Amino acid sequence: MNIISLLDILEDELEKGASVPFASKAFIDREKCLDIIKDIRLSLPEEIKQAEWVKKEQQRILLEAQKEAEAITREAEQRIKALIDENEITKTAYQQSREIVETAQNNAKEIRLGAKEYADSILEEVEKYLINQLEIIRSNRQELNVKKR
């Protein structure tokens, strides 16, 4: 069953609910409504699931970039200590270590930005898809409401 049909069934179930006097509330079959919502979740498009995966993947990439930056930084610090022991090349060591740290930070920044841009583009596609689906749902509901009259 598709999402639109399930939403129609849910809407019918909510409209069938017995009204509570002097209140805008109604008695409904809670279990049936929860079952319909569960079916809707199972029928959600792959793009929504993919967006969730993209979000998790972005976090994983950011953590990986951070770990890589930390590893490069530690390596740079170890190189600095080794070069300090060699008196003649101490100045060169400081310069190289700064360049390594800067390169590592720039690489980490680029990786983070790339991951964010990638996630944003996927989420933008999902957003467009969902907007389109919402417009279809609204159109279908409008048709149903016109046919009811």
Secondary structure in CASP SS format (residue, H / E / C, confidence):
PFRMAT SS
TARGET T0000
AUTHOR 0000-0000-0000
METHOD secondary structure of the structure
MODEL  1
M C 1.00
N C 1.00
I H 1.00
I H 1.00
S H 1.00
L H 1.00
L H 1.00
D H 1.00
I H 1.00
L H 1.00
E H 1.00
D H 1.00
E H 1.00
L H 1.00
E H 1.00
K H 1.00
G C 1.00
A E 1.00
S E 1.00
V C 1.00
P C 1.00
F C 1.00
A C 1.00
S C 1.00
K C 1.00
A E 1.00
F E 1.00
I C 1.00
D C 1.00
R H 1.00
E H 1.00
K H 1.00
C H 1.00
L H 1.00
D H 1.00
I H 1.00
I H 1.00
K H 1.00
D H 1.00
I H 1.00
R H 1.00
L H 1.00
S C 1.00
L C 1.00
P C 1.00
E H 1.00
E H 1.00
I H 1.00
K H 1.00
Q H 1.00
A H 1.00
E H 1.00
W H 1.00
V H 1.00
K H 1.00
K H 1.00
E H 1.00
Q H 1.00
Q H 1.00
R H 1.00
I H 1.00
L H 1.00
L H 1.00
E H 1.00
A H 1.00
Q H 1.00
K H 1.00
E H 1.00
A H 1.00
E H 1.00
A H 1.00
I H 1.00
T H 1.00
R H 1.00
E H 1.00
A H 1.00
E H 1.00
Q H 1.00
R H 1.00
I H 1.00
K H 1.00
A H 1.00
L H 1.00
I H 1.00
D H 1.00
E C 1.00
N H 1.00
E H 1.00
I H 1.00
T H 1.00
K H 1.00
T H 1.00
A H 1.00
Y H 1.00
Q H 1.00
Q H 1.00
S H 1.00
R H 1.00
E H 1.00
I H 1.00
V H 1.00
E H 1.00
T H 1.00
A H 1.00
Q H 1.00
N H 1.00
N H 1.00
A H 1.00
K H 1.00
E H 1.00
I H 1.00
R H 1.00
L H 1.00
G H 1.00
A H 1.00
K H 1.00
E H 1.00
Y H 1.00
A H 1.00
D H 1.00
S H 1.00
I H 1.00
L H 1.00
E H 1.00
E H 1.00
V H 1.00
E H 1.00
K H 1.00
Y H 1.00
L H 1.00
I H 1.00
N H 1.00
Q H 1.00
L H 1.00
E H 1.00
I H 1.00
I H 1.00
R H 1.00
S H 1.00
N H 1.00
R H 1.00
Q H 1.00
E H 1.00
L H 1.00
N H 1.00
V H 1.00
K H 1.00
K H 1.00
R C 1.00
END
